[in-house]
Amino acid sequence: MKIALGADHAGYRLKDVIIPFIESLGHQVMDFGCNCGDSVDYPDYALEVCQKVVSGEADKGILLCGTGIGMSIAANKVPGIRCALVHDLFSAKATREHNDTNVLAMGERVVGPGVAEEIVKIWLETEFSEGVRHKNRLNKVQSIEDRFTVHP
C-alpha cells in the first residue's frame, strides 16, 4: 500500500517515528514534510496529502500536527476525503470498519509514539465492513458532500 504522509512543525517528530514503522509493515511512504520545528501552515500539508489520496497516487493518507484537529478539519474540506482524528485503538478500528476513512489524523502532543504506531497498524490493517447500514450511511455522507460541492 502507498501511504501519503504529512506533518506540520508540531507533528514532524512523530512523522519521523511513523515513517520507518509503516515501512516495516511493508508499505511505501510518500513523505510530504515538514521536516523541522519552524512554524508552517498545516492546511498546506493536509491539501498535498489529500490530493494524492483523491487522485489515487496514494492509497491512504496520514496527517500529523500538535492535536490533529487542524489537519482533520483541513483534510475534510477536500471532496472525496473521509479523515478521522484518532487517539485511541478502538477508534482506529471503528473508523475503518464503519466509516471507510481514507485519511488518519493524529496529534503529537496528544498521543505518544508507541500508541501512535499501534493506531497506524490497526488503521492500515482494518478493512471496511461493507454491511448495508454502513454503506447507506456513507452514501448519505456522500450526498451531503455532493450538495455542497461546486462542480465546474
N, C-alpha and C positions, 0 to 999 in steps of 0.2 A: 504494500500500500504506500502511496505517496502522500506525505503529510506536509502541508504548508504551515510554517510556524513563525509567529511574530511577537515581539515584546516591545514595550516602551522602556524608559530608563528605570522604572520601578519594578520591572519584571525580567530584565535581561539576565540576572544571576540565576534565576530559576530556569530560564531558557537554556543556559549553559549546562545545567544538570539534566534537563529533559531530553535534549537532542541526543546525547550518547545513549540514553536509556531507550528511546524509541528505536534507534539504530540497532541496539542489542536485541530488540524484539523482531528484527528482520525487516523493518520498514525503512523507506528512504525519506529524508527530511530536506525540505526546501526552506532555508533559513533566510528570513526577510528582515533580520535585525530586530531591535537596535543592539548595539554591542558595547555600550558604555553607560555610565550614570549621568551623562549630560542630558538636561531636560529636552524632551521631544514631545510631539503631539501624538497621542495614542490613535486617533482616528486614521492617521496616515498608514499605520501598520495594520490596523484592522481592515482597511479597504484593500490593501495589497494582498493580504492573505485571502480575504473573501472573494476577490476577483479570481484568484487561482482555483478556488473551490467551485465557484459558479461556472467557470469556463471548462472545468473538467481536467485542467492541468494538474490539480491535486485532488485526491480522493476525500480528504478531510482537512480541517484546519484547527490549529490550537493558538490561542491568544493569551498573553500574559501581561498583566500590569500590576499595580500595587494591590488593588482589591479585586480586579476582574470585572468590576461594574462598568467602567467606561468602555472597555473593549467590547463587552457583550452588548451594550447599547448601540455602539457604532456598528458592530457586525450585523445586528438585526435590522439595520436600515437598508441593507443590501438585499434586493429581491432574490429569493432562492436560498437564502441563508436561514438556518434554524440553529442559533447559537444558544447554548445554555451555560450559565455561570454555575460552576460546581466546586464545592469544597469538602465533599464527603463521598464515601464509597457507594452508599445506597443511591444517591442522586446520579452518580456517574453511570450506574447501570440503568436506572429508570429513564434517564434522558435519552438513552439509545433505544431501549426496548419500547417505550411508549411514545416518544416524540421524534424519533429518527433524526436526531441532531446531526449536523454535519460540521459544526464548529464547537469547540470546547473553550471556555474562558475560565481562567483561574487567577487568583491574586497571590503574589509572592509574599505579601505582608500578612496574609491570612492562613495560608497552608504551607507546611514545611516540605522540604524536598522528598522525604520518604512517602508521605501521604500523596503528594503530587504524582509521584511515579505510579503508585497504586491506582490513583484515579485515572491516569492516562492509560494504563494497562487494561483496566476494566472497560473504559470507554472505547478503546480501539477494538477490543475483543467481543464486545456485546453486539449482537445483531438486533435489528428492528423486529419486534413481534408484529407480524403482519396481520394480526386479527382485525376483524371488521370494525370493531369500535375504535381502534387506534387509527385505521385508515380513514374512517369517517371524520374523526376529529382533525386529522391533518388536512383533509380536504376542506374543512371549514376554515382552518387557518389559512390555507392557500387562497380561498375565496376572499378573505379579508385583505390579504396582500394584493390580490388582483384588483380589488375595488379601489385601492389607494395608490396603485402604481400607474404612473403616467406612461403610456405607450406611444412612442413617436409615430 
